[in-house]
């Protein structure tokens, strides 16, 4: 996939009101794509959508979505169908990071990481696959982290979730897509400057 190939493609970028997700959404729009901006905070989604819409009229759909919720994920994809007629690109970017030792984590902390970073990828990819089949192909891009390879004690849940997220990227999702042309990418982030790096427990 290159810049010119993105023109007129419809994309969903989860966790795209700031940081990496916002940069990805902006890049897709600059390349001529149509983008659904989504995240859990409704006010942030509305603000990001308004800002992006100013530079790219009629090419932005801003909708709140908690990727942990099956009903909200289904609604997000249904609205994408209505607005853009289908889906070509899914960027699974939404993620949670709690920088705590294992003994410091509550069950709520643990569930938040696993449900967002792992279940969210499953729910969104499951909705994307039949839509991409219908269009003859597509792209699924999972934003991951080197935390799954380079262990550090203060990110236990992230380190356990990351390798599982990487597995479908390496083959399982591609098999689900069957014989039609499709590409599944994994992007592993080394380090980045966003609020996730300074505030524990922030949803990106």
N, C-alpha and C positions, 0 to 999 in steps of 0.2 A: 504494500500500500504506500503510495507516494502522495504528495500534495495535490497534484492534478487529478489523481484518481478518486479523491474524496468529494469532488464537486457534485453537489446535489444528493449526496448520500445522507441518510438519516441516522443519527447517532444518539445514544443515551450514555451520559457520563454520570455515574453515581458519585455522591460526595463532591459536587463540582461548584460549590459556592465560593471556595477559596483554595489556596495552596495548589497542589499538583493538579487536582481535578479541574480547578478554574483555568489553569494554564492549558490543559488539554482541550477543554471546551473552546477556549479562545482560539487555539491553533486550528481546530477543526473548522470553526467559523471563518477564519482568515483564509482557509483553503477552499472555501465555497460550500462547506457542508451545512446541514441543518441539524441543530443540536437541542436535545432535551437536557436542561440543567435541573439537577435534583439533589436534595439533601434532607436532613431531618428537621432543620429549623426553618419554619415557614417564612419568618421575616427575612432571613438571610437569602432564601430562595427567591423571594419577590424582589429583593434589592439587586441580587446578581442578575436575574432575568431582565430587569429594567435597564441595567447598565449595558448588558450585552446587546439587547434589542436596539438600543440607540445606534450602535454601529452596524447592526445586521438586521434590518427590519424584516419581519415575517419569516425569520429563519431560526427563531429561538422559542422554545416552549419551556416555561419554568413551572415545575410542579414539586410540591413537597412529597417525599417518600422515605419511609423508614424501611430499609432493605431487610430488616428482621421480620417484617410483617407480610405474610403471603398475600393478604387482601390488598395491601397498599402497592406491592410490586405488580400484581395483576392489573390494578387500576392505572398505574404509570404506563405500562406497555399498551394498554387499551387506548389511553389518551394519545400516545405516540402514533398508533395506527390511525386514529381519527385526524390528527394534525398533519402527519407526514406520509400517510399511506403505507407504512410498514417500517422495517428496521434493517439497516445494513451493518451498523457498528455498535457494539456494546463495550464500554469501558467500565470494568468493575474496579472502582477506585475507593468507594466508601470504606472507611476503616476506623477502628478504635484502638488506642494504645494506652495501657495503664502501666506506668513504669514503677512496678512494685516487685519485691521478692515474693515468692510463692506463699510464704507464711503470712504475708501482709495482705494478701488478696482476699476479698470477700467472695462469696458465691455469686453475688450480683455482678461484681467486677468480671469474674471469669465468664459468666454467661454473656455479658455484654460484648466481650471480645470475640468469643466463639460464634455467637449469633450474627454479629455484624461481619466479621472478617471471613467467615466460612459459610454459614447458612445463607447470608446475603448473596454470595457469589453463586451458590447453588440455585436459589430462587430466581435470580435475574437471568442466569444462563439458561435455565429451563424454559423461561418465557421467550428468550431470544431465539433459541434453536428452531422451532417450527416456523417462525417468521422468516428466518434466513433461508430455510429450505424453500419456502414459497417464492423467495426472490432469486433463488438460484445460487446462493452463497452469501458470505458475509465475514465479519471479523469480530472475534471476542478477544479483548485485551485485559488481562488480569494484572493489576498493579500489586506487586508483592514487596517483600523486603528481604535483605540479607540476614535479618534476625533469625531466620530459619536455618542458616548455615553457620553464621558467626555468632555463637551463643554469648549472651551477657545476662547476668543473674537478675537484673531488674526488669526483665520483660518476658517472664515465664509463659504467660498465655499466648503472647504474640509468637514466640519461638515454636510453640506446639501447633498453632493454627497455620502458620506459613507453609510448612512442608505439605500439609494436606491440601491447601489451596493450590500448590504447585502441581500436584498429581494430575488433576483434570486437564491442566494446561498442557502437560506433557503427553497426553494421548487420549484420555477418557472422553473428553468433550468432543475431540475431533472424530472419534468413532460414532458418537451420537449423531453427528451431522451427516454421517453416511457418505454416499458416493458423490454428493454435490460438492463443488469447490468451496472450501472454507478454510480460513486460517485462524489459529488460536495462538496468541502471543502471551508471553510472560515478561513483565518488566520488573526487575528486582532493584529496589531503591537502596542505594548505599547510605546516603545522608542527605537531608534536605532541611531548609530553613522555613518552617511553618510553625503555627501555634502548637502542633502536635509535639514538636521538639522541646517545648518549654512548659506546656501545661498538661499535667497527667490527666488521662481520662477524657480527652477531647475527641468528639466525633468530627472527622474531617469531611 
